[in-house]
């Protein structure tokens, strides 16, 4: 029982991070139909900027806020300099652009920071909490709480605010949204900035547990994409569900099968979703009349 609970808590913690990355994918996909494979780099930026500002003596809360601000600026620049000029291009072209942006951001981080792994202090100390024989790090509770708050904030934003409804309108029909006076360019820029902030927050919350480095975003982008696909691309609740399930699959397979295959779970998940249920668990099935 303690072993099962340990894998369960670890899976929920990791899954919460995947869910936040998947929420970033979902926001951008809903507003612009772009699958942003640079999403993992926002997580890296959040962790690395916070760590280096901490080394410089900046208090952790202020360092975290500045890291989120830096990520938002990078997200807005990505939209303005890479995505907006290619508006109207094919989906494959836009995906290649985001992959190129991901490579560029990794290279820039390698030059600006370094190639070493870095850590920031845990928010509530490192002393584990024992529950029925399993140990829970206090930082894991911060990660889970951050994921819940992020999801609730996105849900309320989309459901209760005029700007959120503009995002939904843009996602549904960009031309119609423009005809009723919605500035779709601003909406798309907002989605990139918000997804960058969510990614940076995920990086800040998880770095005290897993460390971060210039290339930490590669696998996180893949696993966040797998989570978004599993839950249903474009569905915020599906992103959270997919992230949690992927985290649990990964940790239980590592614990009961072999840790050597842990990272392969994301690849297998993507393949199964594509072959068995392309729309994901909560995705909408589209019917096109020809």
KEZA-913902 format. One record per residue: residue in three letters; x, y, z of N, C-alpha, C in turn. Coordinates in steps of 0.1 Angstrom, whole numbers, plus 5000, padded with zeros to 4 digits. Layout:
N
ALAXYZXYZXYZ ...
REM end
This chain:
290
UNK500849885000500050005000500950135000 UNK501950145009502750265008503450284995 UNK503850174988504450184975503450244965 UNK502250184965501250234956500950384958 UNK500750424971500550564974501650654969 UNK502950604971504050684966504050714952 UNK503750604944503650624929502450714926 UNK501350704933500150784931500450934933 UNK501150964944501451104947502451154937 UNK503451074933504451124923503751144910 UNK502851054906502151064893501251194893 UNK500551224904499751344905500551464903 UNK501751464910502651584909503151604895 UNK503651504889504151514875503051544866 UNK501951474868500751504859500251644860 UNK500351704872499851844873500751934864 UNK502051904863502951984855502551964840 UNK502351834836501951814822500651874819 UNK499751884829498451944827498652094824 UNK499552164831499752304829500352334816 UNK501252244812501852264798500752234788 UNK499952134790498852104781497852224780 UNK497552294791496752404791497252514783 UNK498652534783499252634774499052594759 UNK499252464756498952424742497452454738 UNK496552434748495152444745494752594743 UNK495352684751495052824749495452874735 UNK496652844731497052884718496352824707 UNK496052694708495352614698493952674696 UNK493252704707491952754706491852894699 UNK492852974702492853114696493353114682 UNK494253024678494953044665495052914657 UNK494652804663494752674656496252634654 UNK497152694662498552664661498952574673 UNK499652464669500252374679501652424682 UNK501852494694503052554697504052464704 UNK505052414697505952324702507052394710 UNK507052524711507952594719507352614734 UNK506252554736505552564749506552514761 UNK507252414758508152364769509252464772 UNK509652544763510652644765510252754775 UNK508952774776508452874786508552814800 UNK508452684801508652614814510152634818 UNK511052614808512452624811512752764815 UNK512252864808512453004811512053044825 UNK510952994829510453024842511352974853 UNK511852844851512752784861514152854861 UNK514752874849516052924848516153064852 UNK515253154848515353294852515153304867 UNK514253234873514053234887515353194894 UNK515953084890517153034896518253134895 UNK518553194884519653294882519353424890 UNK518153464890517853584898518053554913 UNK517653434917517953394931519453394934 UNK520253344924521653354927522153494928 UNK521553584921521853724922521353794934 UNK520653724943520153784955518753834955 UNK518053814944516653864943515753774952 UNK514953824960514053744968513153654959 UNK512953524964512253424955510853474950 UNK509953534957508753584951508953684940 UNK509853774942510053874932510753814920 UNK511653714922512353644911511353574903 UNK510353504909509353434902508453524894 UNK508053634899507253734892507953784879 UNK509253814881510053864870510253754860 UNK510453634864510553514854509253504846 UNK508153514852506853504845506753624835 UNK507153744839507153864830508053834818 UNK509253784821510153754810509553654800 UNK508953554805508253454797507153514789 UNK506353604795505253664787505853744776 UNK506953824778507553904768508053814756 UNK508653694760509153604750507953544742 UNK506853514749505653464742505053564732 UNK505053694736504453804728505453824716 UNK506753814718507653834707507553714697 UNK507353594702507153474694505953494684 UNK504853554690503653574682503953684672 UNK504553794676504753914667505753884656 UNK506853814660507953804650507853674642 UNK507153574647507253444640505853404635 UNK504853404644503553354640502653454632 UNK502653574636501853674629502253704615 UNK503553714612503953724598503653604589 UNK503453484595503053364587501553334588 UNK500753434592499353414593498753374579 UNK498053274579497453224566498253104561 UNK499453074567500252964562499652834567 UNK500052724561499552594564499852554579 UNK499152454584499452414598500852354599 UNK501252284589502652224589503652334590 UNK503452444582504452554582504552614596 UNK503352634603503352694616503952604626 UNK503752474625504352384634505952394633 UNK506352394621507852404618508352534624 UNK507652644623508052774629508252754644 UNK507252694650507352684665508452594669 UNK508752484661509852394664511152474663 UNK511252564652512452644650512552744662 UNK511452804667511552894678512052824690 UNK511552694692512052614704513552594703 UNK514052564691515552544690516252674693 UNK515752784688516352914690516452944705 UNK515252924712515252964726516152874734 UNK516252744731517252664738518652704736 UNK518952744723520352794721520552924728 UNK519653014728519753144735519953114750 UNK519153024756519352994770520752934773 UNK521252854764522552794766523652904766 UNK523453014758524453124758524253214770 UNK522953244773522753344784522953284797 UNK522553154799522753094812523953004811 UNK523752874811524852774810524252634807 UNK525052534807524552394804524352314816 UNK524452374828524352304841522852294845 UNK522552194854521252184860521152284872 UNK520052344874519852434885518652414893 UNK518652454905517552434914517152564922 UNK515952574925515552684934515052634947 UNK515052704958514652654971513152614971 UNK512852514978511452474980510652584987 UNK509452604984508652714990508352695004 UNK508152565009507852535022508752435029 UNK509952435025510952345031510952215024 UNK511952125028512151995021511751885030 UNK511251905042510851805051509551735046 UNK509651605043508451535037507351515047 UNK506151515041504951485049504651335048 UNK504451265058504251115058502751095058 UNK502251005049500850975048500750825045 UNK500250745055500050605053501350535048 UNK502450575052503750515048504350575036 UNK503650665029504250735017504650875021 UNK505750925014506251055017505851155006 UNK505351265011504851375001505651495004 UNK506351544994507051674995506051784996 UNK506351885005505452005005505352074991 UNK506452074984506452134971505452074961 UNK505251944963504251874955502851934957 UNK502551974969501252034972501152174965 UNK502252244964502352374956502052344942 UNK502652244936502452204922500952174919 UNK500352094928498952054926498052174928 UNK498352254938497552374940497652474928 UNK498852484923499052574911498352534899 UNK498252394897497552344886496052374887 UNK495552354899494052374902493752524900 UNK494552614906494252754904494352794890 UNK495352744882495452784868494252734860 UNK493752614863492552564855491352644859 UNK491152674872489952754876490052894870 UNK491252954870491353084864491053094849 UNK491552984842491252984828489752964825 UNK489152874833487652844832486852974834 UNK487153044845486453164848486753274837 UNK487953284832488253374822487453354809 UNK487453224805486753194793485253204794 UNK484753174806483253164808482653294813 UNK483353374820482753494827483253624821 UNK484253634813484753764809484553784794 UNK484453914790484153944776485353904767 UNK486553934773487753894765487853744763 UNK487453664773487453524772486553474761 UNK485353544761484353504750484953544737 UNK485753654736486353684723487353584719 UNK488053524728488953414725488153294719 UNK487053254726486253144721485653184707 UNK485253304705484653344692485753334681 UNK486953374684488053374675488353224671 UNK488353144681488552994679487552934670 UNK486252974672485152924665485152964650 UNK485353094648485353144634486053284634 UNK487253284629488053404630487453514622 UNK486953484610486353584601485153644607 UNK484253564612483053614619483353704631 UNK484453664639484853744650485353874646 UNK486053884635486454014629485354094625 UNK484354034619483154104614482354174625 UNK482354114637481654174648482554264657 UNK483754294652484554394658485654344668 UNK485854214668486954154677488254164670 UNK489254224677490554234672491254094674 UNK491254014664491753874665493253874667 UNK493953974662495353974664495753994679 UNK494954084685495154104700494853974708 UNK493753914704493353784710494453684709 UNK495053664697496053574695497353604703 UNK497653734704498753774712498553744727 UNK497253774731496953744745497153594748 UNK496753504739496853364741498253324742 UNK499153384734500553344735501153394748 UNK500753514752501253574765500753484777 UNK499553454777498953374788499553234789 UNK499753174777500353034777501753044782 UNK502453144778503853164783503853174798 UNK502953254804502853274818502553144825 UNK501653064820501252934826502452844825 UNK503252834814504452754813505452794823 UNK505652924824506652974834506352944848 UNK505052954851504552914865504852764868 UNK504552684858504852544859506352514862 UNK507152584854508652574856509052614870 UNK508452724875508852774889508452674899 UNK507252614898506752524908507452394908 UNK507852344897508452204896509952204898 UNK510652324895512152324896512652284910 UNK512052324921512652274934512652124935 UNK511852054927511751904928512651834918 UNK512551884905513251814894514451884888 UNK514752004893515852084887515452124873 UNK516252224867515952264854517252294847 UNK517252304834518452334826517952384812 UNK518852424804518552494791517652404782 UNK517852274783517152174775515952104782 UNK515552154793514552094801513152094794 UNK512952184784511652204778511352104767 UNK512352024762512051934751511051824755 UNK511351754765510451644769509151694775 UNK509251814782507951874787507051914776 UNK507551964765506651994754506051874748 UNK506851764746506351644741505251584750 UNK505551584763504551524772503351614774 UNK503551744774502351834774501451814762 UNK502051794750501351774738500551644739 UNK501251534744500651404745499451414755 UNK499551494766498451514775497251584768 UNK497651694761496551764754495851674744 UNK496551594737495951494727495151394734 UNK495651344745494851244753493551294758 UNK493551414763492351474769491451534758 UNK492051564747491251634736491751774733 UNK492451784722493151914719492052024718 UNK492352134726491352244726490452244738 UNK490452144746489552134757490352154770 UNK490152264778490952284790490752174800 UNK489552124802489352014812490051894807 UNK489951864794490651754788492151764790 UNK492751884789494151904791494551864805 UNK493751904815494051864829493851714831 UNK492751654826492551514827493751434820 UNK494051474808495151414801496451424808 UNK496751534814498051554821498151464833 UNK497051454841497051374853497151224849 UNK496351184839496451044835497851004829 UNK498451094822499751064816500751054827 UNK500651144837501651144849501451014857 UNK500250964858500050844866500550724857 UNK500250724844500750614836502250604837 UNK502850724836504350724836504950674849 UNK504450724860504950684873504750534877 UNK503550494874503250354877504050254868 UNK504250294855505050214846506450214851 UNK506950324855508350334860508450244873 UNK507450254882507550184894507350034893 UNK506449984885506049844884506649774872 UNK507149844862507749784850509249814850 UNK509549934846510949974845511050124843 UNK511950194850512150334848512750364835 UNK513350264828513950284815512950324805 UNK511650284807510650304797509750424800 UNK510150494811509250604816508950704805 UNK509950754798509750864788509050804776 UNK509050674774508450624762506850624763 UNK506350644775504950644778504250754769 UNK504850874769504350984761504150944746 UNK505250884741505250844727504050744724 UNK504050644733502950544732501550604733 UNK501450694742500150764744499750834731 UNK500650914725500350984712499850884702 UNK500650774700500250674690498950614692 UNK498650574705497350514708496250614705 UNK496450734709495350834707495050854692 UNK496150864684495950884670495350764663 UNK495650644668495050524662493650494667 UNK493450514680492150464686491150564687 UNK491550684692490550794694491150924691 UNK491250964678491951084674491451214681 UNK490151214685489651334691489951344706 UNK490551244712490851244726489651204735 UNK489851204748488851164757487651264757 UNK487951394757486851494758486851584746 UNK487551544735487551624723486251604715 UNK485951704707484751704699485051634686 UNK484151554681484251484668483751584658 UNK484551614648484151714638483651634625 UNK482551684620482051624607482051724596 UNK482651694585482751794574482051734562 UNK481051824558480251784546481051824533 UNK481051724524481751754511480851724500 
REM end
